[in-house]
Amino acid sequence: MTARCKKRRNQNNAIRRAKNKIKETKKLKKMLGFIEEDLDGSDLLSKLKDITEQKKKETELEQVKKETLEEIKAKEMKTVKKTKKEKQITVVHPKTKVAHVYNVKTKKDQFGQYPVWYKARKEKTKQNRREGKSTKMLQFRGRRLHYIDRTCNWNALG
């Protein structure tokens, strides 16, 4: 540690001592009883009243928020009930005797599982065929090269 660092540290400590000296003397006098504080406690009572009023207001606001949220949820539940329900099929597993309720649209049961026979890749190809995306691919199944033109007549060449 250099002398300059030590000097600077001592200066800073002296400044800090001067700042805190007033607070420390006030504390000591209070402990010894030379300074008597307000025995009324009016400041404390007013502060306590303010705090309790604030807490009451906060609790009331929270209660109002909860009630409005419940009302909104109730309205949403009513609208959900009004929408038409999706078709469901119940199937009982022969070995485990567990009833699975399958949704016709999503093909998932109440546990979120697909049936054993369901193949996602096959379903996707069916959907692409319905949309007309796979007709080009079916025409050139496995024989299409990127440099061959469709109009090319291979039989005439050779």
C-alpha positions in Angstrom: 0.0 0.0 0.0 1.5 3.3 -1.0 1.6 6.3 1.2 -0.7 8.3 -1.1 -3.4 5.7 -0.8 -3.1 5.7 3.0 -3.3 9.4 3.1 -6.4 9.5 1.0 -8.0 6.8 3.1 -7.3 8.7 6.3 -8.8 11.9 4.8 -12.0 10.1 3.8 -12.3 8.5 7.3 -11.9 12.0 8.9 -14.7 13.3 6.7 -16.9 10.4 7.6 -16.2 10.8 11.3 -17.2 14.5 11.1 -20.5 13.6 9.4 -21.4 10.9 11.8 -20.3 12.7 15.0 -23.6 14.7 15.2 -25.7 11.6 14.9 -23.7 9.6 17.4 -23.8 12.4 20.0 -27.6 12.7 19.6 -27.9 8.9 20.1 -25.8 8.9 23.2 -27.7 11.8 24.7 -31.0 10.1 24.1 -29.7 6.9 25.7 -28.5 8.7 28.8 -31.7 10.7 29.1 -30.4 14.2 28.5 -32.8 14.6 25.5 -36.5 13.8 26.1 -38.5 13.0 23.1 -42.2 13.7 22.6 -44.1 11.8 25.1 -47.3 12.5 23.3 -46.6 10.2 20.5 -48.9 12.2 18.3 -46.6 11.8 15.3 -46.6 8.1 15.7 -50.3 7.8 16.0 -50.9 9.9 12.9 -48.4 7.8 11.0 -50.1 4.6 12.2 -53.5 6.0 11.2 -52.2 6.8 7.7 -50.7 3.4 7.3 -53.8 1.6 8.4 -55.9 3.7 6.0 -53.6 2.9 3.1 -53.8 -0.8 3.9 -57.6 -0.7 4.0 -57.7 1.1 0.7 -55.3 -1.5 -0.8 -57.4 -4.4 0.5 -60.6 -2.8 -0.9 -59.0 -2.4 -4.3 -57.8 -6.0 -4.3 -61.3 -7.2 -3.4 -62.8 -5.1 -6.2 -60.2 -6.5 -8.6 -61.1 -10.1 -7.6 -64.8 -9.5 -8.0 -64.4 -8.0 -11.5 -62.1 -10.9 -12.5 -64.7 -13.4 -11.3 -67.5 -11.5 -13.2 -65.3 -11.5 -16.4 -64.6 -15.2 -16.0 -68.3 -16.0 -15.5 -69.2 -14.0 -18.7 -66.5 -15.9 -20.6 -67.7 -19.3 -19.3 -71.2 -18.4 -20.5 -69.9 -17.5 -24.0 -68.0 -20.8 -24.0 -71.1 -22.7 -23.1 -73.0 -21.0 -25.9 -70.5 -22.1 -28.6 -71.2 -25.5 -30.1 -69.5 -28.4 -28.5 -67.1 -30.6 -30.5 -68.1 -34.2 -31.1 -66.5 -36.8 -28.8 -66.3 -40.5 -29.0 -65.8 -42.8 -26.0 -63.7 -46.0 -26.4 -63.1 -48.4 -23.6 -59.7 -50.1 -23.7 -60.2 -53.9 -23.5 -57.3 -54.8 -21.3 -57.1 -51.9 -18.9 -60.9 -51.1 -18.9 -60.1 -47.4 -19.0 -62.6 -45.2 -20.9 -60.9 -42.8 -23.4 -62.9 -39.9 -24.6 -61.5 -38.9 -28.0 -62.2 -35.5 -29.7 -63.1 -36.0 -33.3 -61.4 -32.8 -34.5 -58.1 -33.1 -32.7 -58.1 -36.9 -32.4 -56.8 -36.6 -28.8 -58.2 -38.2 -25.7 -58.8 -36.5 -22.3 -55.2 -37.3 -21.3 -53.8 -35.5 -24.4 -52.7 -38.8 -26.1 -53.4 -39.9 -29.7 -54.8 -43.3 -30.4 -52.5 -46.2 -31.2 -53.5 -46.3 -34.8 -53.0 -42.6 -35.5 -50.1 -41.7 -37.7 -49.3 -38.0 -37.9 -47.3 -38.3 -41.2 -50.2 -40.1 -43.0 -52.6 -37.4 -41.7 -50.4 -34.7 -43.1 -50.1 -36.3 -46.6 -53.9 -36.6 -46.7 -54.3 -32.9 -45.8 -51.7 -32.0 -48.5 -53.6 -34.1 -51.1 -56.9 -32.4 -50.1 -55.2 -29.0 -50.6 -53.7 -30.0 -54.0 -50.1 -29.7 -53.0 -49.0 -33.3 -53.6 -50.4 -33.7 -57.2 -47.1 -32.6 -58.7 -45.1 -34.9 -56.6 -47.3 -37.9 -57.4 -46.7 -37.3 -61.2 -43.0 -37.7 -60.9 -42.7 -40.2 -58.1 -39.0 -41.1 -57.8 -38.0 -40.4 -61.4 -37.8 -36.6 -61.4 -34.4 -35.1 -62.0 -33.8 -31.4 -61.8 -32.4 -31.2 -65.4 -35.1 -33.2 -67.2 -37.9 -31.3 -68.9 -41.4 -32.8 -68.8 -41.9 -32.3 -72.5 -38.7 -34.3 -73.4 -39.4 -37.5 -75.5 -36.9 -40.1 -74.4 -38.2 -42.8 -76.7 -37.4 -40.7 -79.8 -33.8 -40.2 -78.6 -32.7 -43.7 -78.3 
